Amino acid sequence: MNNRSYCSRFPSWGRCARQLAAVLGIAVWAAGTTARAGGEAPGWMHALTSVALPTHDEKTEAVLLYSENVLVVQPSGKLKEIERRAYRILRPEGKKYGAVRVYFDSESKIGGMRGWCIPAQGKDYEVKEKESVETSLTDVENGILMSDNRVKILMLPAADPGNIIGYEIEREDRPYVFEDEWMFQETVPVREARYTLQLPAGWEYKASWMSYPAVQPVSVGNNQWQWTVSDIKAVKPEGDMPPWSSVAGQMFIALLPPGAGKKGFTSWQEMGQWERELASGRAAATPAIKEKAAALTAGIATPLGKMRALAEFVQREIRYVGIELGIGGWQPHAAGDVFSKRYGDCKDKAVLMSALLGEAGLESYPVIINTQRGVARPGTPAHRGAFNHMVLAIKLPEGIEDRSLVATVKHARLGRLLFFDPTNELIPLGRLGGHLQGNYGLLVTAEGGELVELPTLATGEDGIERTGKFSLDAQGTLSGDVHEIRRGDEASAHRYALRSVSSDSDRIKPIESMLAYSLATFRITKATVANAELRDLPFVYDYSLVSQGYGKAAGNLLLVRPRVLGNKASALLETKEPRRYAIEFDGPTLQTDTFEITLPAGYEVDELPPAVKLDNGYARYESKTEAAGKTLRYTRTFEVKELSVPVEKAADLKLFYRKIASDERNVAVLRPAGAY
């Protein structure tokens, strides 16, 4: 319920998963030593022992027989919630559903937590709250230094195939925003899900549905309503699918108390007003900020030059550290505090940047956004859980024209806006990371909130330009030099990989990883990196390599693959199950390869692979192999033009990747000169 916002410079799911896995290991041990037979499961669980299972396939690990959420709103605004779940475990992998997690913070408390198992044979098992494990969710590595977010984990015993496991949780909450989210679709089939809402006299609600047809509630008492859905198909995770919250069925509830004051959001405009009030006065410039702004911009005549100087300071000199206590998970700290302490999270850095820009005579607006493209979009109900990050929209003065300012849009009322992420120190002012491109954010102005689409950059702003000059000897050994120019996210990823590297051997590991996908054997003889710290310039690799056995003998012929390096094909769609969801690209990109291979002495070209030209509207691929004297020349272009491919075009994309894979395997045939 109290789903606060936090941001991440880089994806943190892997770290969170590892942390939870460690905690779950403790919880498994605890449950295994304290669970006892006895303590009969409640009647609502026993009523499920003979019900028909929802539709499922043979790979289904478990089914959710019944889920129930009861939300009771008290006149004071305090919320009481009861959550019940019961699963039938079908396969050994379903044991993970025996891990019950409940999240809470300083504004919420757990009123009760119990779990049960009804085994296929034998007596019921029960575990109680005292047998749970409690831990914090701090992640110092990712910048969250202090947080009051915590989790309790209760392991249900005997979560084995054939058994029914279930739990009940009671929780109290004092929310900052009166809203709730009922996500009833899961990664396993759901037989029945139920949501009950009890409101005090005079209160109202607004229900909005996403990714599922709206269901009308049934009145079950005075100011009490109930929604029920049945036989819900599983959302099975797929590679490069849209964010979970954009495809899973869910209902959002805005709670509306009588009179003015705190309430749920019925529009993005209202949410923007709340965000503006929350940050009111936080961007005020202190004398120290005024002095620093003057020093940073001294001698700089142009507004763009001033913006760059201020952006460099906030990105590089203000460390990313999150302090998320109470409403601090949503409300930015005062710019003066962020400046004096030299650290803050995404919203803190945005507020400080706004204060500095104001001293330079430049206006800016906060933009609340999600680090996953697609969570918020037109038609999404207004709710605070849609966002977890903050960037800035800088109003560009008239007359500023610079080819580096590609992350701009023309706003009907505000003019040209430049979107800038003060948190990501690897992306300079003027550009955006791929995950933010084409994404929707909430632009917060004096008039409230407005959902706006951030720009999608041209394909040439991101990509790889790779050239290689090689020679092949008669034994099939390939040797040569490669020059790589990386831009956009391709540059940022490698700058991040090298940011903490100190030894030369570690500096070439990204190259080694890339070469391992293309060459069976190789040795890097030398390598250099250029512009690792100069974000405004492309990132550059220069390296030399030797690959023995690259050319394959076939009788008196020599077979050589013209495509030396780089893999553009993908096995993403090579699955037995039909694709269910759209395919999401990281962002637009343009990648080119040019490889020249000098033929061994005494050999000439006998046969060349055919040229390839593909374009499905979403992506483009072209390649050509030519022979010119003693040189084999291979050129190709790979371009991603759109951010998303609808599921009905998945078959086209699969064929597209298959043809690329075929081209990448193709070989040229060399024969001894004069031989027929």
N, C-alpha and C positions, 0 to 999 in steps of 0.2 A: 504493500500500500504506500509506504513512505519511500518511494523510489527516487532517490536523489540523483543529482547529476554529477558525474565526474568525467574527466577526459583522460585520454591516453595518447601519447605521441606516437606510439607504435602498438600493434596488436598485443594484448596481454593475456589472451585466453589460455595459451599454453602454460604460462606461469600459474594462472589461477587454477587450471586443471591439475597441475602437479601439486600445488599446495593442498587442494581438496583431496587429492589422492592420498597424500600423506596423512591428512586428518582422518580420512575414511579408514586407513589402515589401523589407526589407533582405535577408532570406533568399532571396527570389526573385532579387535581383540577384546575391547570392553564388553561388547554384546555377548561374545562367546563365553566370557567368564561369569556373567551375571544373569543371563536369561534363564528363566525357570518355566517348566511346564506348570499349567494351572492359570488361573485368572482368565475366565472364559471370555472369549471375544463377544462384543456387543451384538444385539439382535439384528441390527442393520447389516452386519457382515454375514451372519449366519443365513440371512434371507437370500444371500447371493450364491450359496453353495450349489444350487440346482438350476440356476438361470442359464439360458443359452448364451454361448459366447458370441461376441460380434464377429463379423466377417473378417477373416485373416488368412494369411498364407502360411506355408510350412516353416518359413524363416522367422516368423514373429516370436519374439522373446517372451512377451507377456501381453496381457490385455487388461485395460482398465475397466473393471466391471462397473464401478460406481464412483463418481466424484460429486462432492457437495460443498458449496461455499455459502455460508450464512453471514450476512453483514448487518449488524444492528447498530444504527446511528442513535446516539443519545442526544438529548436536548442541548447538552453542553458542547456538542461537536466531537466528543470522544467516540471512537469506533471500536466495536467489539466484533471479532470475526471468528467463526468456527470453520475449520477445513477438515473434510473427511475424504479419504481415498481408500480404495480396495482393489488390488491387482490379483489376477491369477497368473502365476508363473508357468510358462510353457516350455522354456528351454533353459539350460544351465546359465546362459548368458544373461537371463532375466534376473539373476541374483542382485544386480545393481539397483533394482527398484526397491530393494530392502533398505537402502540408505535414505532416510528421511531428513531433509534439511529445512530449517526455518530461520529466516534472517530477521534481525531486529537491531535497534539502535537506542539512543538515549530517550527517544520519544515514543518508544514502544516497549512492551514487555510480554513475555510468554506466560499466559495464565494456566496452561496445562498442556501436556504432550504425552501421549500414550500410543503404543503400537501392539498389534496382535498378529498371530499366525494361526490359521485354521489348517492343520495338515490334512493330507488325504486320508491318513490313518493316525489314530492316537489322539491325545488331548491337545487342547489349545495351548499356545504360548502367549505370554504377555511381557512387555517391557515398559518401564515407566520413565518419566522425565529424569529422575535421579540417575538413570543409567546412560544418559546422553553425554556427549562430549561437546564442550563449548570452546570456540576459538575466535580470534579476530580475523579480519580479512585484509589486514594491512599488507601492502606490497611495496616494500621500500625500493626494490629494484626498479619498479615502474614509476616511482616518484611520489606515491602516497605515503607520507611520513607518519601521519596520525589520522585515525578515523575511529568513530564510535560504532561503525558497522560491525556486527558480530553474527555468528551463525552457531546454531545448535544442531548437532547431528545425532540421530537416534537410529541404531541399526536394528532392523526387525529380524528376529531369529527365523531360521529354517525357510529362507526365501528360495525354496527348491521347486523344481518342476512338479506340477500337480497341486501345489499348496496355494492357499489364498492368504495374502498378507494385506494388512490395512493399518491405518493410523487415524488419529484425531488430534488436532491442534487447536487450542484456544489462545487468542492473542488480543491485546488491547493496543490502540494506537491513538496518538494525538497528531493528526496530520497537519502539514503546512498548507496543503491543497486538498479540498474535498473532492476526491476522485477515486475511482477504483477501476480495476481491469480484471475481467474474467477471461482467462485464456483456457478454453476447454478442449482444444485440440492438442494432441501430444504425438510423440514419435511411435506410439503404439495405438492400436484401435481402441475406441472408447465406446462401451455399451450404452452408458447413460451418464449425463452430467447435468447438475442442477445448481441454480444460483437463486438465493432468496435474499430480498432486501426489505429491511424494516426501518421505516422513517418515523421521526417524531411528528407530532401534529404541526401543520404549517409548512413542512419541508416538501420539496418536490425533487424530481430527478429528470435527467435527460440521458437516454440510452442510445448508443451508436454502435453499429456493427461493422466489422471488417472481415473480409475473406470468407464470409458465410452469410447466407440469406437471413435477414432479420426475423427473429421469433418474437411474437407478442407474449407478454407476461400474463399470468393468471393471478387474480387477486385471491390471496389466501388468508386475509384478515384485515384488520383496520390499519391502513397505511402500510400494508405488507404485500409484496409481489414476488412471484416466482417464475423463473424461466427454466425450461427443460429442453435439452437437445439429446438425440439418441443416434446410435450407430454412426459414430464419427470416424472417418477413415484416418489412418495414421499419416503424419507428415514425415516421410522417410528422407533423411538428410541426403543431399546430392552435392557433388563437387560444384563449386562456383555457382551455387544457387542464390537467390535473393535472401536477404536477412530473414531469420525465422519469424520475427514479429510482423513481417509484411506478407506472409503466406499462410500463417496459422490462423484458424478461426478464433475470434475474440470479440468480446463486448466491452465497451467503455461506458462507465457510469459517471456522470457529473452530478454531484450532490448540491442542491440549491436550497440553502436555508432562507427563511423569510427575512426581508429587510436588506439593508446594505451590509457590506463587510465581506469576510472570507467566504468563498464558494468555489465550486468546480467551474471549469471553463466550458462555455458553450460555443466559443469561437476562438480562432487564433488571435483576433484583435484583442479579446479579453485577456488571453494569456500574455500577450505583449505588454498590456498595461500592468499586469502583475509583475512581470520581469523588470519593467522600468521602475516601478515603485520599490522593488527589492534592491535595485542597484542605485537608488536615488542618493546623490551626494558622494558616491564612492569614487567617482572619477575626478573629484576636486583636486586641483594641483596645490601641493604644499610649497612653502618657500624653497625647500630642497629640490623639489621636482622642477620648479621654475628655473632655478639656477642650473640644474643639469640640462634641461632642454636648451637653455641659452648657450651653454658650453658645447653641446653636441652639434648645434647648428651654426655656431659662430663661423663666419666667413663663407657660408654656403648661401648662394643667392637665389637658387631655384626651389620651389616647393617640393619638387621630386627629390632633389638632393637632400633636403631636410627629412623627408619621409624615409629615405634610405638610411640615413644616419640614426634616426630614432628606432627604426625597425631592427637594425643591426644590434643596437644596445639591448633592446628588450629580448630579442631571440638569444643572444649570446651571453649576456651578463646577468640575466634574471634566471636563476635555476628553476627547473620544474620540480616543485615540491607541493604536495597537496596536504592541507590541514582541513579535514572534513569532520567537524564536530557540530552537532545540532544542525542549524540551518546553514552552516558553513559549507555543506555539500551543494547548496544551491546559490547562496548569496556570496558575491565576491567580497574580498577584503578591501579595505580602503586603499586607494592608490599610494598614499603616503606610507602606509605600513608595508606594502609590497616593495616599494622603492627602498625603504630603510633596511629591510631584512634581506633584500636581494633574492627573494624566492617567492613562488606562488604557483597555482595551478592555471589551467587554461583561462578561466574567467578572471583571475587575478592579473595575469599578464595582459589580457585584453583591456582591462580597466586602466592599468598603468599606461599602456600604449595610447589609449584614448586621451588620457590626461596630458601626455607629452605632445601629442598631435595638436591638442587644443592650444597649447602654449606657442605652437608654430603657426597658429591661425588656420588649422585644418580641422574640419568637422568629421566625426566618425560615429558609427552606430554598431551596437553589439548585434551579432547574428548567432542565435542558438541553433545548433545543428547536431546531427548524429555522425559518428565516424564510420557508420555503415550506410552506404547509399541505398535509399529505398525505404528506410524505416518511416520517414515522414514524406508525404507527397500529397498532391491535390486529392481531396476526398478523405484523407486521414482525419479522424476526429481530433480535436484539440485536446492534448493531454501532455503533461510534463514529462512522462516517461518516454516520449518520442525522441528526446535529445540527451546527449551526454558530452557535449563539447561546445566551446564558444570561439568564434573568430570575429573579425571586424570587417565592416564595410566602410571604406574611406571615401568620402565625397571628394572627387577630383575637381580642382579649380579649372575654370575655363582656360583653354589653351595648352593644357598639358597633353602632349602627344609623344609617346616613346614606345618603340617596338617591344620593349621588355614588359610593358604593362598589358599582359594578355588576359589576366584574370578579371576582366571588367564586364559590366553590363550597363545598359542604359535604362535607368528607372524613370518612369513617366513623371514622377513628382520631384525626385531628388537629383536627377541628372545622372552623370556617369559615376558609378560606384566601383571601386577597386576592392576585391575581397582579399583579405590577408590573414594568415594564420600565425599569430605571434608565438605560438607554442612550438611549432615545428622549425627548429633552427636549421634544418637541411634544405628548406624551400625558401628562396629569397623573395623579397617584396616584388609583386608583379605576377607571381605564379601560384598555382595550387597543386596539391597532390591529387593523384587520380581518384582517390576515394571521396574527395570533396567535389570533384567536377560533376556537373549534372545532378548534384544532390540538392535537396530542398532544405532551406533553413528559415528560421523565424527572424525576420528583420524587425528590430525593436526601435521605434521612434517615439516622438512625443505623442503621436496619434494612436499608439498601441502597437500591435503586432501584425505582420503581413508575411505570409509564406511566399518566399521567392526562390527561384531556381538559380543556382550558381552556374557560372559559365562552364562550357565544355571546350577545352583548348584544342587547337589544331593538332593533327597527328604529328606534325614535325616538331612539336614542343617536347615530345617524349620519344625515346627510342635509342637505337644502337646503329651506328655507322661503322661497319667493320671491313677492313681491307687486309688482305694477306698475300704475300708474295713468297712462293715456295719453289723448291726444286725436288725432283724425284729421281732417285738413282735406279739402276737396273735391278737391284735387289729389293726394291719396293720401299726403301726408307725415304720418308718425306721430311724435309727440314725447311725452315723459313721464318719469316717475321710477320707479326700481326700488329696492326694499329687499330684500336677501338676508341670511338668517341661515343660517350653515353650522355644522354640528356634527360631532364625531367626525373620521373620516379626511378628510372634505370640508373641515373647518376646518384640520386639520394640513397638508394639501397646500398650501393657500393661505398659511398662515403660513410654510411652508418657502420658497415661491416669493418671498415678500417679505422674507425675513430679511436679505438683503444689499442690498436696494434703497435707494438714497439720493435719487433724483430722483422728482418727482411723475409724470413721463411714464412711468417704469418701473413705478410702483405700479399703474397702470391696465392694464398689459399682460395680466395674467390675465383681466381683464374683456374686453379687446379680443379675446383668443383665443376666449373663450366666445361672444361676440356674433357672431364671424365664422362660426360654425356655424349661426346662426339667421337672420341678416339679410344681404341682398345688399349693402346700403349702410348705413352708420351713422356717426354722429359723437357722441362722448361730450362733453358740454358741461361736466360737472363730476362729481367722484367723491371719495368719502371712505371711509376704512377705520376700523373700530372694533374694539377688543379684539385687535389683532394680537399683543400680548405677554401678554394675560391668558388663559392656557390654560384656566382653570376656567370661562370664559364663552364663549358662542358667538362665532364670527368673523362680522363684519358688513361688508357692502358697501352703500353708498348711492351711486347714480349716476343721472345724467340723460342721455338720448340723443335724437337726432333721426335718423329713417330716411326719406329721400326715396324716393318710389315704392313705399312699402309697400303701399298700396292700389292695385289694378290696375283701370283702366277697361275696361269691356266694354259698348260702346254707351253708353247712359245709366245703366248700372249700375256699381257700385263693389264689387269683390271684396276682402275683407279676411280674413286668417288670424287667427282668435281666439288661437291658440297663438303668442304673440309670441316667447318665448325658451325655450331649453332643449330638448335632444334626448334622448329616452329610447329611441328605436328603435335597432336595431343590425343591421348587415349581416354580423355574425360568421358566421352559419350559411348565408349566401347563397353557397354554393359548389357546384360541379358534383359533387364527390366526396362520398359519404355520410360523415357524422360518425362517427368511431371512438372518441372518448373523451368523458368527461364534460365538462360546462361548469362552470368554477369562477368564482364571483363573488368580488369583492374582500372583501365582507362584507355583513352585513345593512344595509339603508338604507331611509329613508322620506323621499320628496321630494314637495313640494307646490308647485303654481303657482296663483296667483290673478291674473288680468289683467282690468282694466276699461278699456274703450276708449270714450271719448265720441264719438258719431257726428258727422259734419260737419253743419253747419247745412243744413237742407232735405232731409236724407236720413232714411229709416227702414228698419227691417229687413224684408227680403222673404223670406229663407230662412236657416235655421240648420242647422249640421251636426248629425248625430244624436249622442245620448249614447253613450258607450262604457263597457262594464263587463266586464273580463277578470280571470280568476283561474285559474291553472293549478296552484295549490298551492305553487309555488316563488316566484312573483312575482304581484303584483296591479297592475292599472292601471284607473283610472276617470277619465272626463272628462265635462264637461257644458258646453254653451254656452247662455246665456240672454239674453234681451233684456228690459230694464227701462227703459221710457221712452226716453231718449236714450243709454242705456249698453248696451254689449255686454259681458257678463261671462263669462269662461272660467275654469273651475276643474278641476284634475286632481290625482290622487294616483298616485305610482309607488312601489311597495314591493317590495323584495327580502326574502323571508322565510326562504329557505334558502341555505346556502353553496354547494351543488353540485346540478347537474341531471344525472341519469344519462343516458347516451347514448341509451337507448331512448326518452327523452322529448324528444330534440332536435327532432323534427318539431313537437311541441307548442310548444316555445319559439320556433322559427322562425315559426310562425303567430302567436304572441303578439306578436313584434316587428313582423311585417308589419302587423298591425292597429293597432299603435301608430303606425307610420310613416304609415298611411293617415289616422289621426286628426290627426297633426301637419301633414299637408298640407291638410286640409279647410279650406274657406273659407265665410264667411258672405256673403250677397248683400245689398247695400244698394241701395235704389232711391230716386229722388227722391220726396219726399212727395206723395201724391195720384196718382202715375203708376201705370197698370195695363197 
